[in-house]
Amino acid sequence: MTSSAMKHSSLRLIRLTKVAAAIELGIVGWLCATEGVGLAGWAVTIVIGGALLVFAIVAIGSVGGFALLAISSVMPRITWEVGNYHIHPEYVATALVIFVVGAKRLAGRGEKFQIIPADLPLLAYAVVSLLVSTFMSPEPSRTLRWAALSVIALLPYFILRHLITEYKEVVRCWRLLVTIGIMESLFGVLCFLSNRLFGTQIGVEADQYGAIPGTFGTHFEANLFGAYSACCAVMCASAYLFDDHARRRLYAGGFLIASLATVISLSRAPILALLVMLGFVMWVARKKVRVSLGTAVKWAVVVCTLAAVLSRVVYPLLEARFSTLDMSDLLNDETTMSRFIQDAAAIEGIRSHPLLGTGTSSLQLFFDLSDVYGSQAADTAGRGAWVGNTTIRVLHDTGILGSLTLLAFFVILIASMLKQAHRSEGTQLAMLTSLALGFFVYVITFQATDGTMLSFLWVHLGLCGCTLTASKAPNRA
């Protein structure tokens, strides 16, 4: 872009911010004139909100927008009630970044959006979800609302593709994603230790697994916190093996913290996923990376020391958590049995409506856990029924058609990344490998606890898409 074009674009952006400010002031004036001073609080809120929007138009760049989306995506536990609606930080961040991207587009800034083959199946899945929830549901008003929220959750996939167009930006955002994962994992570990030492409840659900506490940090609940931490641990391990040696200490420390966070979540699926994917990471790295005997010994000493120090705190809880998982008598495990009951109810629904399903989150319209456990179970859960297995949930909600479109998206996106990874080395190889293997952690963990309706998965996948569309650059950044 020439200097004159940049100057013209800047002038348009300045005019746009002035228009936004004028609209905000007009709204405030109208409220004061028609509603009286009783809405002064709303007026102040709108002024502050308008100022933030104006500032965001100018200040938020690609990395800043990514940071806003990534940080807000790990705080779904935070909720603001506005009327009958629950507003989460990820909704606010998504709306703000969309506003910024749209404003900059109107100002003539931003690169042309590049479509990749994986985009079309995802768009088809979103359309199918909305249409099925409208026309196949027994209560369209409810399922359409849930479908709209699920579509909002996946918007970061497309937003990030608008924001991040340069290779250096992708690398910076990838490292930022790893750092955010480490910080979230560290916060969860501190919450766990505080709970065990001082009895605090910050970031810990005391009765997550019956009498066994579950650590969730700032995440929605302990299972998803464990999945997020396990993904971070696998990404750190991949980065340690493939990325620049100058950052190896960060990745090594991050791996230990995230692995510990996965364990103290006491969620079985993430712990299993972590062990499986770490083995796969080592298998992938066996020909590309040489780890010296001294390095291996140092890792072994650190891991064994950490395990010995924490064994007295963590091991009794792990033993209690896994002792209920008796394959010969699953009825003893209330959590597993509850999942089986709800999955069985969902499978019955799939048999009745195999092609299109009955709408997003529609199982709770047909089945209530109180029918099995009594009214106390539904009151405790805060909902009638919920399908934890992503495969069954998508089949039940959108049928075979929706499931195939979503599967096609996943397969095309990850296959394209792995194909590009075969031609890469250094930082680019580390980035592609860690993001792809991190996704497979979610594939495993989401078979127990679905996370596709929260935005942290789609922030991850959006960055995966950016690795395929960003402008080419040298491998080291």
N, C-alpha and C positions, 0 to 999 in steps of 0.2 A: 504494500500500500504506500502510495506516494505521500510526501509531507502535506501537500494541499488536501489530499483525500482524508488524511488523518485529522487535519485541522477542521475540515468540514464535518467529519464524524463527531469530533469533540463538541462542536457547536450544537449539533443536533442533540447530543446527549445532555448538554447543559439545559437546552430548551425543554427537554423532556422532564428533567428533574424539577424545573420551575413549574411546569404544568402539574406534576404530582403534588408539589407543595401547595399550589393554589387550590387544587381539589380538596386536599386535607383541610386547609383553612376554611374553605367554603362549607364543608361538612360540619366543622366545629361551630361556625357562625350560625348555621341553620339549627343545630341542636340547641344552642344557647337562646335563639330567638323563639323557638317553638316549644321547647321542653323545659325551659327554666334552668335555674342553677343546680337543680337536683342531679343533672347529668354532667356536672363539672368533672367528675371522675372519668366518665367516658370521654369527655372532650380532651382531657389531659392524655389519656391513653391513646387516642387517635392521633394527637399531635406527635407524641413520642413515636408511635408506630410509623407515621408518615416520615418523620425525620430519619428513622432507621431505614426505611425503604429508599429514601433519597440517597442516604449514605451508602447503602448496599449497591445501588446502581453504579456508583463511581468506584467503590472500594473492593467489592468482591470479584476476585479473578478466578481462574480455573482451580487453583489449589485451595483457595479460601472457600469456594463453593463446595469442593469435595470435602474439606474438613468439616464444614457445617453439616453436610448430609451424613458423613461417617460418624461424627460424634453424637448427633441426635438419634441415629439408628440404634445405638447401644443404650438408650434410655427409655425404652417403651413402657417401663414401669411407671414413669411420671405421667400423670393425667390431670388435665384441667376440664372441669365440667362446665359446659356452656349450654344451658337449657337441658335438652335430653341427649346431648352429644358429648362424647368424651374426646378431647383433643390431646394428642400426643406430640412431643417435640418433633418427631419425624414429619408430622403433617405440616407443622409450621415451617420447618426448614425446607421442605419440598416446595411449599407455596412461595416462600421467599426467593429461592433459587430460580424457580420458574419465572417469577416476576423480573428478576435481574436479567436472566437470559433473554426474555422477551423484550425488555427495554433496550438491551444492547443490540438486538436484532433490528428493532425499529430505528435505532441510531446508526445503522449501517455497519455495525461491528460483528465480528464472529465469522467463523469459517462455515462453508457449506456442509450440511449434515451428510455424512457418508452412510449409506445403507449397506449392511452386510447380510448374507443369507440367513443368519440366525434371527434377524429382526422380524421377518414376516411370520414365522410360526408363533412368536411371542405375541405379536399384535393379534393374530388369529385367536390365540388362547384368551386374550383379554376380551375380545368381541364375543366369543362363545360363552364366556363366563357371564357377561352382562345379559346376553340374549336369553340364555337358559334360565337365569335368575328372574327374568321378566316374564317369560312365557311358560315355563315348565314347573314353576314353584307353586305350592298351595297358598303361600303368602308372599306374593311378589314384592310388597312394600318392604318386607324385612330382608329377604334374600338379595334384593337389588341394592339395598343399603350396604350389606356385607360385601357384595361383589364390587361395589364402588370403592370401598375401603381397601380391598385387595388390589384393585387396579392402582389406587394411589400409592400403595406400598411398592409396586414394581416400577413406578415412574422414574426413580433414580437411575435405572438402567439406561433410559433414553436421555435423561437430563445430563448425565455425565458425558455422554457421547457428544453433546453439544458443547460442553464446557472444555473438555480436555482433548486437544487436537495435536499437540506436539509430544514427541517422544520424551523429552526431558520432563515435561509436566506429568506424564504417565508414571515415570520412575519416581518422581517426588511424591506423587499421590500413593503409589504402592508402598514406599517406605513409611509414609504417614499412616497408612492403614495398619501396617505392622506395629508401629509405635502406639497407635490408639488401642490395638489389641493387647499389647503388653501392659499399658496403663490400666485398662479395664480389668485385666487378670490380676494385676497387683492390688487394685482396690478390693477385688473380691477376696484375695488372700488376707488382706488386712481386716476386712469385715469378719472373716472366719476366725482369725486369731483373737480379735476383740470379743467375739461371742464366746469363745472357749475360755478366755482368761477373765473377762469382766462381765459376761452375761448380757452384753448389748445385743440389740436386734437389728442394727443398721445393716442392710444388705443381706440379711439372713431370715429365712422363713423357718420358724421354730418347729412347725409340724408338717414340713414339706413331704416327708416320707413317714407319716405316722408320728412316732416318737423321735425320729431322727431328723435333725435340722438339715436344711438345704441352703447353700449359699448362692445368691443370684446377683450380687454386686449391684449394678444399676439396670440389669437386664430384666426381662419380663418374668422369668422364673428360673429355677436352678438348672433344669435340663437344657434350656437354651443358653444359659451362661456357660455350662459345660461344653456345649457344642461350639460356641464362639471361641472359648479358650483353647479347645482342642485344635480348631482351625488355625488359630494364631501360633500354637506350638509347632504344628506341621509346617507352616509358612516360615517360621524362624529356623527350623531345622534345614529346610530347603535353601533358604538364603545363606545360612552358615556354610553349607557345602558348595554353593555355586557363586555367591556374590563376592564383592571386593573383600580382601583380607582386612582392610582398614576398619570394617564395620563388624567383624566377626565377634567381638566382645559383646556388642549390643545384641546380636542374634543369639549368642550362647546364653546370655543372661535372660533374654526374652523367652527362649525355649524353656529354661528351668522354671521361670515364673508362671508361664502359661500352662506348662505341664502340671505344676502344683495346683494351679487354679482348677484345672480339669478334674484332678483327683478330689479336691476338697468340695467340689460341687456335689460329689457322691452320686452322680448320675451315671448309670451303667453304660448306656449307649455311647456317650462321648469317650469314656475311658476305653471301651473296646475299639472305637474308631481311631483313637490316638495310637494305640498299640499296633493296629493293623496298618495304618498309613505311615507310621514311622518305619515299619519294616519295608514298606513299599518305597519310601524315600531312599533308604539305604540300597535297595535293589536298583533303583533308577541311577543312583550316584556311583555304583560300583565300577563302571567303566569310564566315567567322566571325571571322577575326583579320586585322588589318592590321599587317604588319611594316614598319617604316620602312626607308628606304634605308641610314641610318646603322647600324641594328642588323644589317642583312644584311652590310654591309661589315665590321663588327666580327667577326661570325661567320666570314666568309671569311678574315680575317687570322689569327684564332686557329687555325682548322683548317689553313690552309696552313703556318703556323709550326710547329705540332705535327707535321704530316706531314714537313716538312723536317728537323726535329730527329731524328725516329725513323726516317727512311728508311734510313739506313745500317745500322740494327740489324734492322729488320723486313722491309724490301724483299727482301733476299737470300733470307730464309726463305719469304716469300710467293711469290717467283719459283720457288723449288724446289718448293714445294707445288703450285702450279698448273701447272707445266710437265709434270707427269705426266698431267694431264687432257687428253689428246689425243683428240678425238672420232673421228678417223680410225683410231686404234689404241689402244683402251681396254685391250688386253692389257698395255700398258706400265705401267698403274696397278694395282698389286697390291691396294690397298684397294678400288677400284671393282670390279675383277674378282671379288674375294672376296664382295662384296655381291651381285653379279649371280648368282653360283653359288648362294648361300644363298637368295636370293629365288626363283630358278628352282626349287629344291627345294621351297620352301614353296608355290609355285603348283601344283606337281604334287600336293601334299597337298590343296590346296583343290579341285582337280578330283575327287579321290577322295572327299572329304567336304565338299561345298559347303554344306549346310544348317546343320550344327551344329559342324563342325570336329572336332578331336581333343584338345582340352584346352590349357590355358595352358602356353606355352613347350614344346610337345610336339615341335617340329621336331627337337630334339636327341635325341629317342628314335628317330627314323627316319633321320637323316642326320648324318654326321660329316665335318668338313672334312679329317680325316686320310685319308679315302677319295680326296680329290683332291690334297692337298698333301703327304701323308705324316704320320706321327705328330707331327712337330715343330710343325705348325700348330695342332693341337688342344691340345698342351701349352702353347704360347705363349699362346693365347687363353684357356685355362682352362676351355673348354667345347667341346662337339662342334660345335654350330651355333647361330646366333643371327640373327634376322630384324631388321634395322635399320629397315625401312620399317613404320611403324605400321599403315597400311592393310592391307598384306599380312599382317602379324603377327596382327592382330585377325581377319581373314578366316580365316587358317589355324587359329587357336586356338578361335574361337567360331563360325565359319561366318557365313553370311548373316544369321542371326537375331541373333547378338551384334553384328555390325557395324551393322545397322540400328538397334538400340536405342542403341548408343553414338553413332551419327551423329545420331539424333533428339535425344539429350541436348544435344549440342554446338549444333545448329541452334536449338533452342528457347531455350536459355540466352542465346546471343549475340544472337539476333533480339530477344529481350525487352529486353536491355540497349541495343541500338541504337535500339529504339523509344522507350525512356525517354530516351535521350540527345537525341533530336530535340526533346524538350520541356524540356530542361535548359539551364542556362548556368552560367558561372563554375566554381567548384570541382566541382560535381556533374557538369558536362559533361566537365571534365578527367579526373575519376576514371573515369567510364563509358567515355570514349573510349580512355584509356590502357590500361585493363584489357582491353577488347575487341581493340584493335589488338595489344597484347602477346600475346594468345592466338593471333592469326593468325601471329605469329612462330613460335610452337610448331608450328602446323599445317604450316608450310613446313619447319622444321628436323627435325621428327619423321618426315618422309618419308625421311630419311637415317639418323637415329639415334633410335630409339624411347625416349621418356621417360615413357610413360604408366604404367609400373610403379614409378615413384618419386613421392614425395609432393609435390615442389615444384610440379608442374603442378596438383595438386588443392588445394593451398593457394591458388594463384592463382584457380582456378575457384570455390573456396569463397567467396572474397572477392567474386567476380563475383555469386554468388548472394545474398550479403548486401546488395549494392546494390539488389536487387529487393525484399527483405523488411524492410529497416530502416525504423523509424518515420520519417515525413516530417519535414523540417526546412528552414529557410531554406537557400538555395543556398550561402551562404558559411559556412565553419566554421573 
